[in-house]
């Protein structure tokens, strides 16, 4: 559990510095230790949104909502992911 907290804090620090790729890696390491901790999924979803990886963000939020069906952050970030996917789809159609 101590390693989990350390990795999560490192991920949080990377987010604060705007290093979203590195933060996502730390949160992914956390998930290997605990697949039921929702905050690392919503945190990684935030990183994916910042990196324009909308499908990955949506998947993380879907996972959280299977565990906690009323998680507000997961709902909000999934909505942002859907919005990003729609914009991308529109842009591709115009090309």
Rosetta blueprint (number, residue, H / E / L):
1 X L
2 X H
3 X H
4 X H
5 X H
6 X H
7 X H
8 X H
9 X H
10 X H
11 X H
12 X H
13 X H
14 X H
15 X H
16 X H
17 X L
18 X L
19 X L
20 X H
21 X H
22 X H
23 X H
24 X H
25 X H
26 X H
27 X H
28 X H
29 X H
30 X H
31 X H
32 X H
33 X H
34 X L
35 X L
36 X L
37 X L
38 X H
39 X H
40 X H
41 X H
42 X H
43 X H
44 X H
45 X H
46 X H
47 X H
48 X H
49 X H
50 X H
51 X L
52 X L
53 X L
54 X H
55 X H
56 X H
57 X H
58 X H
59 X H
60 X H
61 X H
62 X H
63 X H
64 X H
65 X H
66 X H
67 X H
68 X L
69 X L
70 X L
71 X L
72 X H
73 X H
74 X H
75 X H
76 X H
77 X H
78 X H
79 X H
80 X H
81 X H
82 X H
83 X H
84 X H
85 X H
86 X H
87 X H
88 X H
89 X H
90 X H
91 X H
92 X H
93 X H
94 X H
95 X L
